[in-house]
Amino acid sequence: KSPLQSNPDGFYGHAIVDLMKRGSKLIVIDPRLTWLASRAEFHLQLRPGTDAAIGLAMLNVVLGEDLYDHDFCEKWVFGVDDLAERVQDKTPEWAENITWVPADVIRSAARAFATNAPSSIMWGLAIDTQQNGAQAGQALLALAAICGYMDVPGGITLSLPSSFMGRWRFETAQFVEPETMAKRIDAKEDHPAYACGPFAHPDEVLTVMETEEPYAFHMAYFYATNPIAPTVYAEPERWYNALMKMDFNAAQDCFMTPTIMGLCDLVLPVSGFAEHDGVVLPHFGRNTHFLGAMNAALDPGEARSDLEIDMLVGKRLNPEAWPWESAEEFFNAQIRTQYDWDFNNLRDMGVFQQNFEYRKYEKGLLRPDGEPGFNTPTGMIEVCSSIYDDFGEDELPYFMEPAMSPNSTPDLYEEYPLVLTTGGRDFVSFHSEHRQMPTLRSITPDPLVTINPKTAAAHGIKAGDYVCIENPLGKCVERARLSNEVPERVIHATHGWWYPEEDGEYPNLFGTWKSNVNKLVPMYKVGKLGYGAPYKNVLAKIYKVDGYEAGSSDPAAYEPPASRGPESMTVGASSEMSYEAKHCAK
């Protein structure tokens, strides 16, 4: 996580600096030596994709040295004994061999976390975008739970069940006929937990588009996304070819993106934030801790907000689902599900800071039935899940090697001896947004791959050189940035790059295929539950080239490697623990 640059989901990174000024100490787990990591008490500079091993080792220390909150665990935590058994042999020395973090650093960080109450944990897409992400998250939350840091001041806060964040999105599912919902591409067999939501699994969507089984898709609608740029999808050339098969593609956006230029028959112009009314609704951890009003200050002309476009389309397709006549009416309806005031009141307030109540589990505020406890089948925080077994998943956290790594694919590692991680945020861009803004582009004019100076010297690379990053899936070119920020065995490539100054027509598409790091990321390498993806940890090699053209490719000529599909998703060893082994009793 890099909160100073990303300000994720309503958590503004400068708050970390404010806390540091008031005496808070940091433990930073990051492959890069970031600004925050350089000022942390402990920097766990791990091999990308091994966060779950760090979590298990820290649990080993806290449980093994009896540093956890016995009273809280006795009353509110389910599965502590089973968790202790799971991590008994997951020592910091075990983790050091996997993560490259010295055992004494892991041990000291775990002790500091457990003995300085309350402590808190925050993570971002660095956890979500790795194959073992669900287990890493489970391990880290278990660490906070056994220390008693849940829903207390300074700990990890929990939202009320009545929070309206996302409620309307799920309520709309009631308008989909059961027989239609049954045709959803849910990937139930391969990704059972993901199938519980009203969404299609993106990996399976690609498979269906390519094979047209069990049916063919005929249209795609792009909403606030630029998928063929290195932002969203792994193996973007496959997505491009699959989407080209559609009869009709449409998009709504503020700018003409590579996706629009390459795929779309229709684009609907979206107004900017200063051109329409709206509600700023942060959802870090689904906690809507404040609401902010966006008041239109400029005339957008023919452009409309995303919501206004949704209404225009929705009323034609299903008027019953869209009873509102304006954006203001929609916001009024949503706000009134929780408050006795409306959008106009929010305009007057500017920002509404919600009240917060701690230890809601003691007062029956977290469960729909009003009983004390947590909203789980056991009524407790489950460090040993009571439902994972239903999905064929291990109920306890475990470490699984990434599908492409020094340990799981040693032969590949010989040819591609660097661990490539991606996705670090930048102060002047958000994914692929803002590349077309001259003032912002002037601050960061080029895509940068960060290389340790010793690694660069071994490859004859100097600062500013064009560097080709390559693995069996593809190649891309970025400019060399030499820094001790990354260790010698790791490189970090920026993502989201395209070149708005270049020709936007096919086949160039604003140069989107030249520095597209997602071409090196495999599809289908997700976790057993259906979550996670290997954007943070693949293998690669680097070499000097003459310019960006060396990374260019023609998507029409793309031929994916032979091994494809969900059957390949289980590549990688799950430590000594199989998925089926050592299930704890419910």
C-alpha positions as CSV (number, residue, x, y, z in Angstrom):
1,K,0.0,0.0,0.0
2,S,1.2,3.5,-0.8
3,P,-1.4,5.7,0.8
4,L,0.4,9.0,0.2
5,Q,0.1,8.5,-3.5
6,S,-3.1,6.6,-3.8
7,N,-5.4,8.1,-1.1
8,P,-7.4,4.9,-1.4
9,D,-11.2,4.9,-1.1
10,G,-11.5,7.9,1.1
11,F,-8.5,7.3,3.2
12,Y,-6.3,10.3,2.7
13,G,-2.6,9.5,2.9
14,H,-1.6,12.6,4.7
15,A,-3.5,11.3,7.8
16,I,-0.6,8.9,8.2
17,V,1.8,11.8,8.4
18,D,-0.4,13.5,10.9
19,L,-0.4,10.4,13.0
20,M,3.3,10.2,12.8
21,K,3.6,13.7,14.1
22,R,1.5,12.7,17.1
23,G,3.8,9.8,17.9
24,S,2.4,6.9,15.9
25,K,5.0,4.3,14.8
26,L,4.8,2.4,11.5
27,I,5.4,-1.2,10.4
28,V,5.6,-1.2,6.6
29,I,5.4,-4.4,4.5
30,D,6.4,-3.5,1.0
31,P,8.9,-4.7,-1.6
32,R,9.9,-1.1,-2.2
33,L,11.6,1.4,0.1
34,T,8.9,4.0,-0.1
35,W,8.9,7.4,1.7
36,L,6.8,5.8,4.5
37,A,9.0,2.7,4.7
38,S,12.1,4.8,5.1
39,R,10.5,6.4,8.2
40,A,9.1,3.2,9.7
41,E,10.3,1.4,12.8
42,F,10.2,-1.8,10.8
43,H,10.3,-2.2,7.1
44,L,9.6,-5.8,6.0
45,Q,10.9,-5.7,2.4
46,L,9.4,-8.9,1.2
47,R,9.5,-10.8,-2.0
48,P,6.4,-9.7,-3.9
49,G,3.5,-12.1,-3.4
50,T,4.6,-13.6,-0.1
51,D,2.5,-11.5,2.3
52,A,0.6,-14.5,3.6
53,A,3.9,-16.1,4.8
54,I,4.7,-12.8,6.7
55,G,1.2,-13.0,8.3
56,L,1.6,-16.6,9.3
57,A,5.0,-15.9,10.8
58,M,3.8,-13.0,12.8
59,L,0.9,-15.1,14.1
60,N,3.5,-17.7,15.1
61,V,5.3,-15.1,17.3
62,V,2.2,-13.6,18.8
63,L,0.6,-16.9,19.7
64,G,3.8,-18.7,20.5
65,E,5.0,-16.0,22.9
66,D,1.6,-15.6,24.5
67,L,1.3,-11.9,23.4
68,Y,-2.4,-12.1,22.4
69,D,-5.5,-10.8,24.3
70,H,-6.9,-13.9,26.1
71,D,-10.0,-12.2,27.4
72,F,-11.1,-10.9,24.0
73,C,-10.3,-14.2,22.3
74,E,-12.3,-16.2,24.9
75,K,-15.4,-14.0,24.4
76,W,-15.2,-13.0,20.7
77,V,-12.8,-15.1,18.6
78,F,-13.5,-18.5,17.1
79,G,-10.8,-20.9,16.2
80,V,-7.8,-19.6,18.1
81,D,-6.5,-23.1,19.1
82,D,-6.8,-24.3,15.5
83,L,-5.0,-21.2,14.3
84,A,-2.2,-21.8,16.8
85,E,-1.8,-25.3,15.6
86,R,-1.6,-24.1,12.0
87,V,1.1,-21.6,12.6
88,Q,3.1,-23.7,15.1
89,D,5.8,-24.4,12.6
90,K,5.5,-21.2,10.6
91,T,8.4,-19.5,12.4
92,P,10.1,-16.3,11.2
93,E,13.0,-18.5,10.1
94,W,10.6,-20.5,7.9
95,A,9.2,-17.2,6.5
96,E,12.7,-15.8,5.9
97,N,13.5,-18.5,3.3
98,I,10.2,-17.7,1.5
99,T,9.9,-13.9,1.8
100,W,13.6,-12.8,1.9
101,V,12.8,-10.8,5.1
102,P,15.3,-11.5,8.0
103,A,13.7,-13.5,10.7
104,D,14.7,-11.1,13.4
105,V,12.9,-8.3,11.6
106,I,9.7,-10.3,11.4
107,R,9.9,-11.3,15.0
108,S,10.5,-7.8,16.2
109,A,7.7,-6.4,14.1
110,A,5.2,-9.0,15.5
111,R,6.2,-8.2,19.1
112,A,5.9,-4.4,18.5
113,F,2.4,-4.9,16.9
114,A,1.1,-7.1,19.8
115,T,2.6,-5.1,22.7
116,N,1.5,-1.6,21.6
117,A,-2.2,-1.5,22.0
118,P,-4.1,-0.5,20.1
119,S,-2.5,-1.1,16.7
120,S,-4.2,-1.1,13.4
121,I,-3.7,-2.7,9.9
122,M,-4.5,-1.2,6.6
123,W,-4.0,-2.7,3.2
124,G,-4.9,-1.9,-0.4
125,L,-4.7,-3.6,-3.8
126,A,-1.3,-5.0,-2.9
127,I,-3.1,-7.7,-1.1
128,D,-6.0,-8.1,-3.5
129,T,-3.8,-8.4,-6.6
130,Q,-1.9,-11.5,-5.7
131,Q,-2.9,-15.1,-6.0
132,N,-2.7,-15.8,-2.3
133,G,-4.4,-12.6,-1.4
134,A,-7.5,-14.0,0.4
135,Q,-5.2,-16.0,2.7
136,A,-2.9,-13.0,3.3
137,G,-6.0,-10.9,4.3
138,Q,-7.3,-13.7,6.5
139,A,-3.9,-13.9,8.3
140,L,-3.6,-10.2,8.8
141,L,-7.1,-9.8,10.1
142,A,-6.5,-12.8,12.4
143,L,-3.5,-11.0,13.8
144,A,-5.6,-7.9,14.7
145,A,-8.4,-10.1,16.1
146,I,-6.3,-12.1,18.5
147,C,-4.7,-8.9,19.8
148,G,-8.2,-7.4,20.5
149,Y,-7.8,-4.5,18.1
150,M,-11.2,-4.8,16.4
151,D,-13.7,-1.9,16.6
152,V,-11.8,0.0,19.2
153,P,-10.3,3.5,19.0
154,G,-7.1,3.3,17.1
155,G,-7.8,-0.2,15.9
156,I,-9.7,-1.6,12.9
157,T,-13.1,-0.1,12.7
158,L,-16.2,-1.9,11.5
159,S,-19.1,-0.5,9.7
160,L,-22.8,-0.7,10.7
161,P,-24.9,-3.2,8.7
162,S,-27.2,-0.3,7.8
163,S,-24.5,1.5,5.9
164,F,-26.0,2.3,2.5
165,M,-22.6,2.0,0.7
166,G,-23.4,-0.3,-2.2
167,R,-26.8,-1.2,-1.0
168,W,-28.6,0.0,-4.1
169,R,-26.2,-1.9,-6.4
170,F,-27.3,-5.2,-4.8
171,E,-31.0,-4.2,-4.6
172,T,-31.1,-3.9,-8.4
173,A,-30.6,-7.6,-8.6
174,Q,-34.2,-8.1,-7.7
175,F,-35.2,-6.8,-11.1
176,V,-33.4,-9.7,-12.9
177,E,-35.6,-12.7,-13.6
178,P,-34.4,-15.9,-11.9
179,E,-34.0,-17.7,-15.2
180,T,-31.8,-14.8,-16.5
181,M,-29.8,-14.8,-13.3
182,A,-29.2,-18.5,-13.6
183,K,-27.4,-17.9,-16.9
184,R,-24.9,-15.6,-15.3
185,I,-21.2,-16.7,-15.9
186,D,-20.5,-17.2,-12.2
187,A,-17.7,-19.7,-12.5
188,K,-19.3,-21.6,-9.6
189,E,-17.3,-24.8,-10.0
190,D,-13.9,-23.1,-10.2
191,H,-14.5,-20.0,-8.0
192,P,-17.3,-20.9,-5.6
193,A,-17.1,-17.9,-3.2
194,Y,-17.2,-15.4,-6.0
195,A,-20.3,-17.0,-7.4
196,C,-22.2,-15.9,-4.2
197,G,-22.4,-12.3,-5.5
198,P,-24.6,-11.0,-8.4
199,F,-21.6,-10.7,-10.7
200,A,-19.9,-12.6,-13.5
201,H,-16.4,-13.8,-12.9
202,P,-14.1,-11.8,-15.3
203,D,-11.8,-14.8,-16.0
204,E,-14.8,-16.9,-17.1
205,V,-16.3,-14.0,-19.1
206,L,-13.1,-14.0,-21.2
207,T,-13.4,-17.8,-21.8
208,V,-17.0,-17.5,-22.8
209,M,-16.3,-14.6,-25.2
210,E,-13.5,-16.7,-26.8
211,T,-15.3,-20.0,-27.0
212,E,-19.0,-18.7,-27.3
213,E,-19.9,-21.5,-24.8
214,P,-22.4,-21.8,-23.3
215,Y,-23.6,-18.8,-25.4
216,A,-22.2,-16.0,-27.4
217,F,-21.9,-12.4,-26.1
218,H,-23.0,-9.7,-28.6
219,M,-22.3,-6.4,-26.7
220,A,-20.0,-4.8,-24.2
221,Y,-20.5,-1.6,-22.3
222,F,-17.4,0.2,-20.8
223,Y,-18.2,2.3,-17.8
224,A,-15.4,4.3,-16.2
225,T,-12.8,1.8,-17.4
226,N,-10.0,1.5,-19.9
227,P,-9.4,-2.2,-20.0
228,I,-7.0,-2.7,-22.9
229,A,-4.6,-0.1,-21.5
230,P,-2.4,-1.6,-18.7
231,T,-4.9,-0.9,-16.1
232,V,-7.4,-3.7,-15.6
233,Y,-7.0,-6.9,-17.5
234,A,-4.1,-9.4,-17.6
235,E,-3.2,-10.5,-21.2
236,P,-5.0,-7.5,-22.7
237,E,-4.4,-8.7,-26.3
238,R,-6.7,-11.6,-25.6
239,W,-9.4,-9.3,-24.2
240,Y,-9.0,-7.0,-27.3
241,N,-9.5,-9.9,-29.7
242,A,-12.5,-11.3,-27.7
243,L,-14.2,-7.9,-27.5
244,M,-13.6,-7.3,-31.2
245,K,-16.1,-10.2,-31.8
246,M,-18.9,-8.2,-30.3
247,D,-21.6,-6.8,-32.6
248,F,-21.7,-3.5,-30.7
249,N,-19.6,-1.9,-28.1
250,A,-20.4,1.4,-26.2
251,A,-18.7,3.5,-23.6
252,Q,-19.2,6.5,-21.4
253,D,-16.1,8.5,-20.5
254,C,-14.6,11.9,-20.1
255,F,-11.8,11.2,-22.7
256,M,-11.2,9.2,-25.8
257,T,-9.2,6.3,-24.5
258,P,-7.4,3.5,-26.3
259,T,-10.3,1.2,-25.5
260,I,-12.8,3.6,-27.0
261,M,-10.7,4.1,-30.1
262,G,-10.1,0.4,-30.6
263,L,-13.4,-1.2,-29.7
264,C,-16.3,1.1,-29.5
265,D,-19.1,2.0,-31.9
266,L,-20.6,4.7,-29.6
267,V,-19.2,6.9,-26.8
268,L,-21.3,9.0,-24.5
269,P,-19.5,12.0,-23.0
270,V,-19.4,12.2,-19.2
271,S,-19.2,15.5,-17.4
272,G,-16.3,16.3,-15.0
273,F,-16.7,16.5,-11.3
274,A,-17.2,20.3,-11.3
275,E,-19.9,20.0,-13.9
276,H,-22.5,17.9,-12.1
277,D,-24.1,17.2,-8.7
278,G,-22.8,14.3,-6.8
279,V,-22.0,12.6,-3.5
280,V,-18.5,11.8,-2.4
281,L,-18.9,8.6,-0.5
282,P,-15.7,7.0,0.7
283,H,-15.8,3.3,1.4
284,F,-12.5,2.3,3.0
285,G,-13.5,-0.9,4.6
286,R,-17.1,-0.1,3.7
287,N,-17.1,2.5,6.4
288,T,-18.8,5.6,5.0
289,H,-17.2,7.8,7.6
290,F,-18.2,11.0,5.8
291,L,-20.4,12.3,3.0
292,G,-19.5,15.2,0.8
293,A,-21.5,17.2,-1.6
294,M,-20.5,17.9,-5.2
295,N,-22.2,21.0,-6.5
296,A,-22.2,21.7,-10.2
297,A,-20.2,24.9,-10.9
298,L,-19.9,24.7,-14.7
299,D,-22.3,24.0,-17.6
300,P,-21.2,20.7,-19.1
301,G,-22.9,21.3,-22.4
302,E,-24.1,18.0,-23.9
303,A,-22.2,15.9,-21.4
304,R,-24.0,14.2,-18.5
305,S,-22.9,12.6,-15.3
306,D,-22.5,8.8,-15.1
307,L,-25.7,8.7,-13.0
308,E,-27.7,10.8,-15.5
309,I,-26.6,8.6,-18.4
310,D,-27.6,5.6,-16.3
311,M,-31.0,7.0,-15.8
312,L,-31.5,7.8,-19.5
313,V,-30.6,4.2,-20.5
314,G,-32.2,2.6,-17.5
315,K,-35.6,4.2,-18.0
316,R,-35.7,2.9,-21.5
317,L,-34.7,-0.7,-20.6
318,N,-36.6,-1.0,-17.2
319,P,-38.5,2.0,-16.0
320,E,-39.6,0.2,-12.8
321,A,-36.0,0.0,-11.7
322,W,-35.4,3.7,-12.2
323,P,-38.3,5.6,-10.5
324,W,-36.2,8.8,-10.0
325,E,-36.5,11.8,-12.3
326,S,-33.2,13.4,-11.5
327,A,-29.9,12.8,-9.8
328,E,-31.1,14.8,-6.9
329,E,-34.1,12.5,-6.4
330,F,-31.8,9.5,-6.5
331,F,-29.4,10.9,-3.9
332,N,-32.4,11.9,-1.7
333,A,-33.7,8.3,-1.7
334,Q,-30.3,6.8,-0.8
335,I,-29.5,9.3,1.9
336,R,-32.9,8.9,3.5
337,T,-32.4,5.2,4.0
338,Q,-30.1,6.2,6.9
339,Y,-30.8,9.8,7.8
340,D,-33.7,12.2,8.2
341,W,-32.3,14.8,5.8
342,D,-31.6,14.9,2.1
343,F,-29.2,16.0,-0.7
344,N,-30.0,19.7,-0.4
345,N,-29.2,19.5,3.3
346,L,-25.8,17.9,2.4
347,R,-25.2,20.8,-0.1
348,D,-25.6,23.2,2.8
349,M,-23.4,21.3,5.1
350,G,-20.7,20.7,2.4
351,V,-19.4,17.7,4.4
352,F,-21.2,15.5,6.9
353,Q,-19.0,13.7,9.3
354,Q,-20.8,10.6,10.6
355,N,-20.9,9.7,14.3
356,F,-19.0,6.6,15.2
357,E,-19.7,4.1,17.9
358,Y,-17.0,1.6,19.1
359,R,-17.3,-1.9,20.4
360,K,-20.6,-2.4,18.5
361,Y,-20.2,-6.2,19.0
362,E,-21.0,-5.7,22.7
363,K,-24.2,-3.8,22.0
364,G,-25.9,-5.9,19.3
365,L,-25.2,-3.3,16.6
366,L,-23.4,-5.6,14.1
367,R,-26.0,-8.3,13.7
368,P,-29.4,-8.0,11.9
369,D,-30.9,-10.0,14.8
370,G,-29.7,-7.4,17.3
371,E,-27.8,-9.9,19.4
372,P,-24.3,-9.2,20.7
373,G,-21.5,-10.5,18.6
374,F,-20.3,-10.3,15.0
375,N,-22.3,-11.0,11.8
376,T,-20.9,-14.5,11.3
377,P,-22.4,-18.0,11.6
378,T,-20.7,-18.4,15.0
379,G,-21.3,-14.8,16.1
380,M,-17.6,-14.4,16.7
381,I,-14.6,-13.2,14.6
382,E,-13.7,-16.4,12.8
383,V,-9.9,-16.8,12.5
384,C,-10.9,-20.3,11.4
385,S,-13.7,-19.9,8.9
386,S,-16.9,-21.8,9.4
387,I,-18.0,-21.4,5.8
388,Y,-14.8,-21.9,3.7
389,D,-15.2,-25.7,3.9
390,D,-18.5,-25.3,2.0
391,F,-16.4,-23.8,-0.8
392,G,-13.8,-26.6,-0.7
393,E,-11.3,-24.2,0.8
394,D,-9.1,-24.6,3.8
395,E,-10.7,-22.9,6.8
396,L,-7.4,-21.6,8.1
397,P,-4.9,-19.2,6.4
398,Y,-2.0,-20.8,4.5
399,F,0.8,-19.7,2.2
400,M,0.8,-20.7,-1.5
401,E,3.7,-19.9,-3.8
402,P,2.7,-17.7,-6.7
403,A,2.1,-19.6,-9.9
404,M,5.2,-18.0,-11.5
405,S,8.0,-17.6,-8.9
406,P,11.6,-18.6,-8.1
407,N,10.3,-21.6,-6.1
408,S,7.3,-22.8,-8.1
409,T,8.9,-22.5,-11.5
410,P,12.6,-22.8,-11.0
411,D,13.4,-23.6,-14.6
412,L,11.6,-20.5,-15.7
413,Y,13.4,-18.5,-13.1
414,E,16.7,-19.4,-14.7
415,E,15.7,-17.6,-17.9
416,Y,13.7,-14.9,-16.2
417,P,15.7,-14.2,-13.0
418,L,13.9,-11.1,-11.7
419,V,10.6,-10.8,-9.8
420,L,8.5,-8.2,-11.4
421,T,6.0,-6.3,-9.4
422,T,3.6,-3.6,-10.7
423,G,0.9,-1.2,-9.6
424,G,2.7,1.4,-7.5
425,R,0.8,4.6,-7.5
426,D,2.0,8.0,-8.7
427,F,1.1,11.5,-7.4
428,V,-0.1,12.8,-10.7
429,S,-2.1,9.9,-12.2
430,F,-4.7,7.3,-11.2
431,H,-4.2,4.1,-13.2
432,S,-4.5,5.2,-16.9
433,E,-6.1,8.6,-16.1
434,H,-4.4,12.0,-16.5
435,R,-1.8,10.8,-19.1
436,Q,-3.5,13.3,-21.4
437,M,-3.2,16.2,-19.1
438,P,-0.2,18.3,-20.2
439,T,0.6,19.8,-16.8
440,L,0.4,16.4,-15.0
441,R,2.2,14.6,-17.8
442,S,5.1,17.1,-17.6
443,I,5.8,15.9,-14.0
444,T,5.9,12.2,-15.0
445,P,6.5,12.2,-18.7
446,D,7.5,8.5,-19.1
447,P,6.7,5.1,-17.8
448,L,9.4,4.0,-15.4
449,V,10.8,0.7,-14.4
450,T,12.7,0.9,-11.1
451,I,15.9,-1.2,-11.0
452,N,18.5,-1.6,-8.3
453,P,21.7,0.0,-9.5
454,K,23.7,-3.2,-9.1
455,T,21.1,-5.1,-11.2
456,A,21.2,-2.3,-13.8
457,A,25.0,-2.4,-14.0
458,A,25.0,-6.1,-14.5
459,H,22.7,-5.6,-17.6
460,G,24.6,-2.6,-18.9
461,I,21.6,-0.3,-18.2
462,K,22.0,3.4,-17.2
463,A,19.4,5.8,-15.9
464,G,17.0,6.9,-18.6
465,D,17.7,4.0,-20.9
466,Y,14.8,2.3,-22.7
467,V,14.4,-1.1,-21.1
468,C,12.5,-4.1,-22.4
469,I,10.8,-6.1,-19.7
470,E,10.0,-9.6,-21.1
471,N,8.6,-13.0,-20.0
472,P,6.9,-15.9,-21.8
473,L,3.7,-13.9,-22.1
474,G,5.0,-10.8,-23.8
475,K,7.1,-7.7,-23.5
476,C,6.9,-4.0,-22.8
477,V,9.3,-1.0,-22.7
478,E,9.8,1.6,-20.0
479,R,12.5,4.0,-19.1
480,A,15.1,2.9,-16.5
481,R,14.9,4.5,-13.0
482,L,17.9,3.4,-10.9
483,S,17.2,3.3,-7.2
484,N,18.0,1.2,-4.1
485,E,14.3,1.4,-3.5
486,V,14.1,-2.2,-4.8
487,P,16.3,-5.1,-3.9
488,E,18.6,-6.6,-6.5
489,R,16.2,-9.5,-7.3
490,V,13.1,-7.3,-7.8
491,I,12.0,-4.7,-10.4
492,H,9.0,-2.5,-10.2
493,A,7.2,-1.4,-13.4
494,T,4.6,1.4,-13.6
495,H,1.2,0.6,-15.1
496,G,-1.6,2.4,-16.9
497,W,0.6,3.9,-19.7
498,W,-0.6,5.0,-23.1
499,Y,0.5,8.0,-25.2
500,P,-2.3,10.4,-26.0
501,E,0.0,12.5,-28.2
502,E,0.3,9.6,-30.7
503,D,-2.1,8.4,-33.4
504,G,-5.3,7.1,-31.8
505,E,-6.5,5.0,-34.8
506,Y,-6.0,1.3,-35.1
507,P,-3.5,-0.3,-34.9
508,N,-1.5,2.2,-32.8
509,L,-4.3,3.1,-30.4
510,F,-2.3,5.9,-28.7
511,G,0.6,3.5,-28.4
512,T,-1.2,1.3,-25.8
513,W,0.7,-1.8,-26.8
514,K,4.3,-0.4,-26.3
515,S,4.5,0.0,-22.5
516,N,1.6,-2.3,-21.5
517,V,3.0,-4.2,-18.5
518,N,-0.2,-6.2,-18.2
519,K,0.9,-8.2,-21.3
520,L,3.3,-9.9,-18.9
521,V,0.6,-10.9,-16.4
522,P,-1.2,-14.3,-16.8
523,M,-4.9,-14.8,-16.7
524,Y,-6.5,-17.5,-14.5
525,K,-3.9,-17.5,-11.8
526,V,-6.4,-16.7,-9.1
527,G,-7.0,-18.1,-5.7
528,K,-9.2,-21.1,-5.0
529,L,-12.2,-18.9,-3.8
530,G,-12.1,-16.9,-7.1
531,Y,-10.4,-13.9,-5.7
532,G,-6.9,-12.5,-6.2
533,A,-4.7,-12.2,-9.3
534,P,-0.9,-12.2,-9.9
535,Y,-0.4,-8.6,-10.8
536,K,2.1,-8.2,-8.0
537,N,4.4,-11.1,-8.7
538,V,5.6,-12.6,-12.0
539,L,9.0,-13.4,-13.4
540,A,10.8,-11.3,-16.1
541,K,14.1,-10.4,-17.6
542,I,15.3,-7.0,-18.7
543,Y,17.6,-5.7,-21.5
544,K,18.4,-2.4,-23.1
545,V,16.6,-1.4,-26.3
546,D,16.5,1.7,-28.6
547,G,13.0,2.9,-27.9
548,Y,9.3,2.2,-27.1
549,E,8.7,0.5,-30.4
550,A,10.6,-2.6,-29.1
551,G,7.6,-3.3,-26.9
552,S,4.9,-2.9,-29.5
553,S,2.8,-5.8,-30.6
554,D,-0.1,-6.5,-32.9
555,P,-3.0,-8.0,-30.8
556,A,-4.4,-9.7,-33.9
557,A,-1.2,-11.8,-34.1
558,Y,-1.2,-12.7,-30.4
559,E,-1.0,-16.4,-29.6
560,P,-1.3,-17.2,-25.9
561,P,0.9,-20.0,-24.4
562,A,-0.6,-23.5,-24.7
563,S,-1.5,-23.9,-21.0
564,R,-4.6,-21.9,-20.4
565,G,-7.8,-22.0,-18.5
566,P,-8.9,-22.6,-14.9
567,E,-7.2,-26.0,-14.8
568,S,-3.9,-24.1,-14.6
569,M,-4.9,-21.9,-11.7
570,T,-3.5,-24.3,-9.0
571,V,0.1,-24.1,-10.2
572,G,2.3,-23.4,-7.1
573,A,2.8,-25.2,-3.9
574,S,0.7,-24.4,-0.8
575,S,3.5,-24.8,1.7
576,E,3.1,-28.2,3.3
577,M,-0.6,-27.7,3.6
578,S,-3.1,-29.0,1.0
579,Y,-6.5,-27.3,0.6
580,E,-8.3,-30.3,2.1
581,A,-6.0,-31.0,5.0
582,K,-6.4,-30.1,8.6
583,H,-9.9,-28.6,8.5
584,C,-10.9,-27.4,12.0
585,A,-14.1,-28.6,13.6
586,K,-17.0,-26.2,13.2
